[in-house]
Structure formats: structure tokens, C-alpha cells
């Protein structure tokens, strides 16, 4: 009677040795390589038997051009879960994160620096996404009259997020009226999510009293010309594209072209990250982020065929009430997961602590 399979003991030791070797070299791993790494005297023939069993259980695959085996997505996910309690970064690296993010002036600079820091720590592609401005919380708005029937709209949201927009109207609105409109919006809607504030303003403008209230009449004009029309998409901060391309050495030219195209289409990258964060592949109790989760997805062909040999490790950060950010590292499936897990967890934790202190 054949014993039931269990991923423990000798099976686990051999699988771990194959994964570590594959991550280091990127090459299929043969039984001889495993035998040289082990000190228990297990013969290559016995190791081949274990490898065949691991393959039958979906933990290894057998490239047709090689006698060696490579770990599957199933094996790599098992390995990643075993690293959930990873060590913190080195003190000098932690200081680098704190100094880089702490010296940023405003949220947008901090987000930009975060992508640089993650790319530097991991040697991979770093992606940081700020949710659409419609999800931000309004602090105040200001209007400045320009020449030729133009008005400069300055909109400030929590986290020092500032947006400027110039709108052109048919009739002049004097500076005093513009100030009264700004006071009305700031008094009634400061602290509101922008999308909610816009919906409520439009609702009020539909009321009959708007026809008789001079401020609402002028506010209607501004709304018709684009006031409170927020950015349609998220902001993306990308760093480390050469790192990702370096891992693509040896790819066919067409595959490389598709990969470059995927990196240029930021909407695809955002969707890729969203798919990862919507998945069930979560790691909890990660060092530096014990009360939160990191999200891992290995094999990204479902989101982008050109990235089938890549993986993403990401986290969600609450930047301000109503304003969420996401950060992630994208690298080859053979990247050093322990390193990337530690970096993402630590940077996300520092980012949130700095946001709370602002």
C-alpha cells in the first residue's frame, strides 16, 4: 500500500532546496545539484524519486529541454507563506526608508519617493498608486479670476494634494462673488469626499431655490464649466523599469516588445495590481505590518500575458480618511521573496506612520 503524500520531512527539504537553487540561478534544478547541497548522503536516484512525486503533486514542472525541474506557482506560493514572518530590514536600510520618506514635502513627493525606495531596496520594479482624486477629502477651494473670461480653480485635498484647473466661462464673475462662492463651498463641504461633495452640490443646484440664490446661480456656471470635475484615473508612480527588463534577458523580441508595451500602459498596471489585491493570496503577520496583510500573486498572465513569468507583492495604505494608496513590487517569479516581503512590509508601515503624524 502506497503511503499518502505529505509535504514534510524529506519531501519538504528537497522542495526547499530546489526552490532556493532556482531563485539563485534561474535554471532547472537536477537531482545532482540537490544531492550536493544536502549532507544526509541521499543518492541522486532517491532524490529523483522524490522529485517525481513532487511533480505528480503539482509542486514541480519538468521543462522538456532539461532533465532538471523548476518549482511551480503552487510551490512558490507555499514557499512565500513559509516566509510570512520575515526579518526586518537592516538598521541602515530602515534609516534609509525613514529619511527618504520623512524628508518629503507633501503627499505626492512622498509617493514618488516611495517608488524610488522600493525599487532601490528590492532591485525590482516598484509601483505606487494614489486613488483617484474623487476619493480624496476636500480641505478648501480657491478661485482666481484671470484674463479672457478664465478662472483658475485651486483645489486642496487632505495630504497636501493640490490640483489646478483653468476653466473658461461666458460671462465675467467678479472677484468678490468668486470669494463668496469659495466660502460657501469651504463652509459646507470641507471634510467631505470630493465625489460626495460634487453629488450634493449638483443636487442643491437642482432645487428651485438655486434659481433665486445668486451664489448658487454662479456656482452652477462654474460647475457647468468643469469645477469639481476631478481626475478620472489614479496617479501612478513607477520606478525600476530597467530592473524588470534586466530579468527579461533571453526573451524573444516579440515577448520583450509586449512587456515594454504593458509597462507603458499604466491602466493595465493598475488593473494588475487591483487583481492582486482582490485575490485570496494574502499574507498576515508579516514583520513590520503585523496587523495588516500583504498580497501576493505569482504568475501574472491572467492580467497581462507578457508578464506570465512575473509575480507581484503589494499592500494597501490608508493615506488619509477617504484616500487610499497601493504599493507593490513586480519581479520575476524567481525573485528573492524574503527580501521583497520585508521591504514592502516595512515601507508600507513607515508610510502609514508618517501619514498619521502629518
N, C-alpha and C positions, 0 to 999 in steps of 0.2 A: 504493500500500500504506500502510495507516494505521500510524503509529508506535505502539509499545507505550506504555502509560501508565506514568509514573514520577512518584512524589511527590517532586519535586526541582525546583530552579530556579524558573521562573515559577509552576508549579503550587503549589509549596510556599509561595512568597512570598504568593500570593493567598489560599491557605487560611489562612495565619497571620494575614494582615490581617483576614480575615473573623472568625476566632475572637477576636482581640483586640477588634474592634469589638463583637461580640456580647456578650462578657463585660462590656464597659464599659456598653453601652446596654440589653442585653436585647432588642433589636429585630432583626428580619430585616435583613440587610445587602444592599444593592443594588450594582450594578456602579459607579454613580456615586460612592458612598461609597469604594469601594476605589480608584477612579481618583484621587480627591482625596488619598488617603493615600500613593499611590505617586508617585515622581519620575522614572519612566522614560518618561513620556509614552504609556503603553499606553492605547489607547482603551477606552471603556466597552464597545463592541461586542466587542473582543478579549477583554476580561475576562469578558463574558457567556459567550463560548465556553468559556473555561477553567472557569467556574463550572458550566456544563452538564456538562462532562467530569468534574469533581469530584463532581457529583451522581450521575452514572452509575456512579461507583466507590464510592458509599456514604458519601462524606465530607460531603455537604451534603444538606439536605432543603429542600423548597420549600413553605412554608405556602400554602394555597390562597387566603388572604385578602391575600397580599402578593406583590409582584414580587421581593422580596429572598429570600435564602437564610439558613438557620441551620445551624450545624455539628451533625452527628450525634454519637451516643455514640462511634462509631468515630473521628471526627475529634478529639473532646475527649480520648480516651484517647491518641491519637498525640501531641497537644499536651502532655498531662501527662507522658508518657515523655520528651519533649524537655526538660522542666523538672527531670528527676531530680537534676541537680547544681545545686540552687538555692543562692543565697547564704544565709549565716547571718542571724539577726535582727540588728537594730541593737543596739549595745552597751547602750543604755538599756533596750531590751526584754529583752535577755539578763539584765541585772541584775534586772529586774522578776520574771522567772521564778525566778531563783536565790533572791532574797529571799522571794518568796511561798511557794515550796515549802520552802525551807530553814528557815523560822521555824515550820513546822507542828509541832504536838505530837502525835506518833503517826501511824500509817499512815492512819487514817480521816480525820483532818483534812487530811493531805496529799492524799488522793484528792479530797476536797471542794474544796480549793484548786486542784487541777489542772483541774477542770472550769471554775472561775471564770477561771483564767488563759487557758485555751484559748479560751473564749468572748470574753474581752476582746481577745486578740491577733487573732482572726480575724473578729469580728463575726458569728459563726455559732453554731449550736447545738453545744455540747460535751457529750460523753457519756463517762463514765468508769465502768468496770465492774470490780468486785472479784469474783473467782471465789467460788463457794460456800464457806462455812466448812469444809465437809467436806474441801476440798483444802488447808486450812491445816495448819501443823505445830505440834503441841502443845508448849507450854512448861511450863505447870503448871495444875493444877486445885485449887480450894479449896472446901470445904463449910462452910456456916454454918447452925446449927440455929435456926429461927425458931419462933414460937408456932403452935399448931394443927396440929401434925404436918407443918410445912412446912420445906423445906430450900432455902437459897439456894446455887445452883451458880455459881461464878465460874470461867470457863474462859478462859485466856490463851493466844493463839497468837502465833507469831513476827510481828514487825512491830507490836507493841503492839495487836493485835486482841483486844478483850475482849468476852466475851458473858456476860450474867447470865440465869439461868433459875431460877424458883421451882418446885419440884416438891412435891407433897403425897403423903405415904406413910400407910399404915395404922397402923404401929407406930413408936414413937419409936426413934431411933438416938442414943445418947449422943455428946457431943462428942468423947470420946476415940476412939471407934470411927470417927467421921467423919474424924478426923485420920489414923488408920491407913489408912483406905481411900484418902485423898488421897495419902499417902506411897507406897502400893502403886502407884497409877496413875502418879504422877510418876516413881517409880524405874524402872518397867518400860516406860513409854511416852513419856517426854519425848523429843522429836525425831522422833516418828512422825507421819505424816499422820493426821489425825483419823479419816478413813474407814477407814484400815488399822487404827488402834488399836481402833476400835469393833468391827471384824470379829474381831480377835484376842481381845478381851475376851469377846465373845459365844461364841467357840469354846472358851475356857477354862471358861466357865460351863457348857458342855455336858458337860464332863468329870465323871467320878464324884467326883473329889476335891472338887469345888465343894460337894458336899452336906455335907462334914465340915469345911471350912475356914470359920471364922466370918467372916473378911474377905470371902471370895468370896460367901458367903451374903448378906451385907449389900449387897455390890456388885451382886448380882443384883437385889435390891429396888430399888436406885437406877436400874439400867438399865431395869427394867420400867416405871418411872415417868418415863422421859424423859431420864435422864442420857446424855450423848453423842449425843443426837438433835440434829444440827446443822441450821442453816438450810437449807431446801430449795432456795432460789434464790440467785442472785447479788445483790450490793448494787449499786445504780445511783446515780450522781451525775450530775445533769442541770443544765445551766446554759445560758441563752441562748435559751429558747423564744421570747421576743418577737422575737429576731433572725430566727428561722426564719419566724415568721408575717409579719414585715415583707416577706420575699421572696415571700410568697403573696398580696400585694395584687393585686386583679383576678381572683382565683379565684372561681368560682361558690360560693355559700353552702354547697351540699352538699359540694363538694370541701373547703372550709375546715373544715366540721364533721368530715369523715373524717380530715383532717390532725390536728386537735386530739385526736380520739379515739386516733389512732395514737401521739401523744406521751404520752398518759396511760397507755397500756398498755406498761409497761416491759418485759414479757416479749417483746413484738413488737420493741422496740428492740434488746434483747439478741440476738434471733434475726437481726435485720437485720445487726447488727454481726458476728455469727458467720458469716453467709453471706458477708460481705465478706472476712473473714479466712480463709475456706476456699477462696476463689476463687484463680484463677491470676493475677489482676491485681496483681502485686507490683512495687514499685519498689525497686531496690537502689542502693547508693552514693548515698544521699541525704545532703545536708550535715548534719553533726551526728549521723549514725546510719549511718556507712559500713559497719559490719559486720552491720547488721540490715536489715530491709525495712519499707517502708510498704505498706499495702494500699489499693487504690483501686477503687471501684465507682461507675460513672456510670449513673444510671437505676435507681431502686430499686423499680420497680413489681413485680418478682418477689417481693419480700419484703413490700411494702405498696403496694397500688395508688394510694393517695393521695399517695405520695411518688415518683411516676414522674418528676417533673421535678427530682429531687434527686440528690446524689452524696454519697459518704462516703469519707473518708480516715482510715485507722486504723493503729494499731500495737499490738503485744503487748509488755507489760513484765513481766519476771520480778521480782516484788516481793521474794519470799523463796523459798528452795527449797520447791517444792510449792505455792506460792501465786502465781497469775498474775493480772495485771491487763490490761485492754484500754482503750485510749483512742481517741477518734475525734472528728472534726468532721463534721457533716452540714450541707450547704448546697445552694443551688440549683445546677443544672448549669452555670450561668454565673458561679459564684463565682471569685474570684481564686486559682487553684490554686497559683501560685508562693508566695503568702503563706501559704496553709494548709499546704502541704507543709513549708515552713520551720518553721512554728510547731509542728506535730505532731512533726516530727523532733527539734527542739530540746527541747521539753518532755519527750518520752519519754526522751531521753538524760540530761537533768538528773535526772529522776525515778529512773532506774536507778542513777545515780552516788550519789545521796543514800541510796538503799536499801542499796547496797553499803557505805557508810560508817557506817551505823547499827550 
